Amino acid sequence: MRDFPREREPWIELGWPGLEPKRPCLVMLNFDSSGSVIAPQGNDPIGNRFEEAKRAIRLVADWTYTGRSKVAVLHFDHPLGASGVVSLNDRRLLQRLDPSLQNPGGRGISDLLPSLTEMERLAAAHPEHDLVGVIVSDFELSDFDPSEVFTRLRAFRGRIHAVLLGGHVPPDIVGADNITVTPLSAGDPPGAFAAALHRSLTATRVAARHSLLHGPHGKQALS
């Protein structure tokens, strides 16, 4: 097995996506586009997150030949920017996702509950699917009752991957069995965001290889 270097990589290369999952899978990508994230001094320390998301999706799609793997894009400003569920083997995949892989242009709310409710609805509508919910946020939430949000995240039927853009890990999700946190900082190299999403998109695939980002000296990967 290859050892992973400790030194920083100038660019994160994505690993092999592996073989298709044995069971149907739905990955939901949920983006926070509030002011605290997208402002010039906001908590999106990497930038270019939507282009990196396309890169990760494109790579996994290139190795997908059946309709078992699906993706949906959501935004905190739901229903603005929602893509609906799209199969990764759809010939018009990126054309269908492109309108959603950008700032939705809403008020830029910091409430997670509207889009989390939609994630729960999609989960209920796909009972035979393995589920991965990806929350891309600084977690500076403005929900009226944040404790309800975190309770529902812990109760979500599937895995939750919290991609933390700067900020601090919310204590409410520390130690939750179904939640993995990948913190990204301004010091991370280009490709780090794509690598985080690549790990979500390949979480249920067979023999997928992690990028260097998720090596023994890197960030936590979904289990």
C-alpha positions in Angstrom: 0.0 0.0 0.0 1.3 3.4 -0.9 2.3 5.7 2.0 1.0 9.2 1.8 3.5 12.1 2.1 3.3 14.6 4.9 4.2 17.5 2.8 1.6 19.7 1.3 0.5 19.1 -2.2 0.3 22.1 -4.6 -2.9 20.6 -6.2 -5.1 17.8 -4.9 -5.5 15.0 -7.4 -8.7 13.0 -7.1 -8.6 9.3 -6.6 -10.1 6.6 -8.8 -13.9 6.6 -8.3 -14.1 2.8 -8.1 -16.8 0.6 -9.4 -20.5 1.3 -9.2 -22.4 0.7 -5.9 -24.2 -2.6 -5.5 -27.3 -0.7 -4.2 -28.9 2.5 -5.6 -27.4 5.6 -4.0 -28.5 9.3 -3.8 -26.0 12.0 -2.9 -27.5 15.4 -2.0 -25.2 18.4 -2.2 -26.5 21.3 -0.1 -24.8 24.7 -0.4 -24.8 27.6 1.9 -24.5 30.8 -0.1 -25.1 33.3 2.7 -23.1 36.5 3.2 -20.8 35.0 5.8 -19.7 32.4 3.1 -19.6 34.3 -0.2 -18.7 37.8 0.9 -15.2 39.0 -0.1 -14.0 38.4 3.5 -16.3 35.4 4.0 -15.7 31.9 5.1 -15.3 30.3 1.7 -11.5 30.0 2.1 -10.9 28.0 -1.1 -13.2 29.7 -3.6 -14.2 28.2 -6.9 -16.3 25.6 -5.1 -18.8 25.2 -7.8 -16.2 24.6 -10.5 -14.5 22.1 -8.2 -17.9 20.4 -7.6 -18.3 20.0 -11.3 -14.9 18.5 -11.5 -15.7 15.8 -8.9 -19.1 15.0 -10.4 -17.6 14.8 -13.9 -15.0 12.3 -12.8 -17.4 10.0 -11.0 -19.9 10.2 -13.9 -17.2 9.1 -16.3 -17.1 5.8 -14.4 -20.8 5.4 -14.1 -22.8 3.3 -16.6 -26.0 2.5 -14.8 -28.8 4.5 -13.2 -28.0 3.3 -9.7 -26.0 6.5 -8.8 -27.9 9.7 -8.5 -27.1 13.3 -7.4 -29.2 16.3 -6.4 -28.1 19.9 -5.7 -29.8 22.0 -3.1 -29.2 25.5 -1.6 -30.1 26.9 1.8 -32.3 29.3 -0.2 -34.5 26.4 -1.1 -36.4 26.1 -3.5 -34.0 28.4 -5.4 -31.3 26.6 -7.3 -32.6 23.0 -6.6 -31.8 20.6 -9.4 -34.0 17.7 -8.7 -32.6 14.2 -8.8 -30.4 13.4 -11.8 -28.7 10.0 -12.6 -24.9 10.2 -12.9 -25.2 8.3 -16.3 -27.5 11.0 -17.7 -26.0 12.1 -21.0 -27.0 15.7 -20.2 -25.8 15.5 -16.6 -23.7 18.7 -16.3 -26.1 20.6 -18.6 -28.9 19.7 -16.2 -26.8 20.5 -13.1 -25.1 23.7 -14.3 -28.0 26.0 -13.4 -27.8 24.7 -9.8 -24.0 24.7 -9.5 -23.8 28.4 -8.9 -25.0 31.0 -6.5 -28.8 30.8 -6.6 -29.2 34.5 -6.3 -31.6 34.5 -3.4 -31.4 36.4 -0.1 -28.4 34.3 1.0 -30.1 32.9 4.1 -28.2 31.1 6.8 -31.2 28.9 7.7 -30.5 25.2 7.1 -34.0 24.0 7.9 -35.7 24.6 4.6 -33.2 22.6 2.5 -32.8 20.0 5.2 -36.6 19.4 5.0 -36.2 18.9 1.3 -33.3 16.5 1.9 -35.6 14.5 4.2 -38.4 14.6 1.5 -36.0 13.3 -1.1 -34.8 10.6 1.3 -38.4 9.5 1.9 -39.1 9.4 -1.9 -36.1 7.1 -2.4 -36.5 4.5 0.3 -34.4 1.9 -1.6 -31.4 4.1 -1.9 -28.3 4.5 0.3 -28.2 8.2 1.1 -25.3 10.7 1.6 -26.2 14.3 2.5 -23.4 16.8 2.0 -23.8 20.1 3.9 -21.4 22.8 2.5 -21.4 25.6 5.0 -19.5 27.6 7.7 -22.4 26.5 10.0 -23.0 30.0 11.2 -26.7 29.1 11.3 -29.5 31.6 11.9 -32.3 29.0 12.3 -34.8 29.9 15.0 -34.1 26.6 16.8 -30.6 25.3 15.9 -30.9 22.4 18.3 -33.8 21.0 16.2 -31.6 21.3 13.1 -28.8 19.3 14.7 -31.2 16.7 16.1 -32.6 16.1 12.6 -29.1 15.9 11.1 -28.2 13.2 13.7 -31.5 11.4 12.9 -31.1 11.6 9.1 -31.6 8.3 7.3 -28.1 8.1 5.8 -24.7 9.6 6.2 -24.1 13.3 6.6 -20.9 14.8 5.4 -20.4 18.3 6.8 -17.9 20.2 4.6 -16.9 23.0 7.0 -15.8 26.2 5.2 -13.7 27.9 7.8 -15.3 28.5 11.2 -15.5 25.9 14.0 -17.0 22.5 14.2 -20.4 22.7 15.8 -20.3 20.8 19.1 -23.8 19.4 18.4 -22.4 17.2 15.7 -19.2 16.0 17.3 -19.3 12.3 17.9 -22.5 11.7 15.9 -22.4 8.2 14.4 -23.7 9.3 11.0 -21.8 12.6 10.6 -18.3 13.2 9.3 -16.8 16.6 9.3 -14.2 17.8 6.7 -12.9 21.2 7.7 -11.4 23.3 4.9 -9.2 26.3 5.5 -7.5 29.1 3.6 -4.3 27.0 3.7 -5.7 24.1 1.7 -4.5 23.8 -1.9 -6.7 24.0 -5.0 -8.7 20.8 -5.4 -9.4 20.3 -1.7 -13.0 21.0 -2.1 -13.3 18.7 -5.1 -11.6 16.0 -3.1 -14.1 16.4 -0.2 -17.1 16.1 -2.6 -15.4 13.2 -4.4 -15.3 11.3 -1.2 -19.0 11.8 -0.7 -19.8 10.8 -4.3 -17.8 7.6 -3.9 -18.8 6.7 -0.4 -20.9 3.7 -1.4 -18.9 2.7 -4.5 -16.7 -0.4 -4.6 -12.9 -0.1 -4.3 -12.8 3.7 -4.7 -9.4 5.2 -3.9 -9.1 8.3 -1.8 -7.2 11.3 -2.8 -4.1 12.4 -0.9 -6.4 14.8 1.0 -7.8 11.7 2.8 -4.5 9.9 3.5 -3.4 9.0 7.1 -2.1 12.5 7.6 -5.0 14.2 5.9 -8.7 14.9 6.6 -11.3 12.5 7.9 -13.1 10.4 5.3 -16.6 9.0 5.3 -16.6 5.5 6.8 
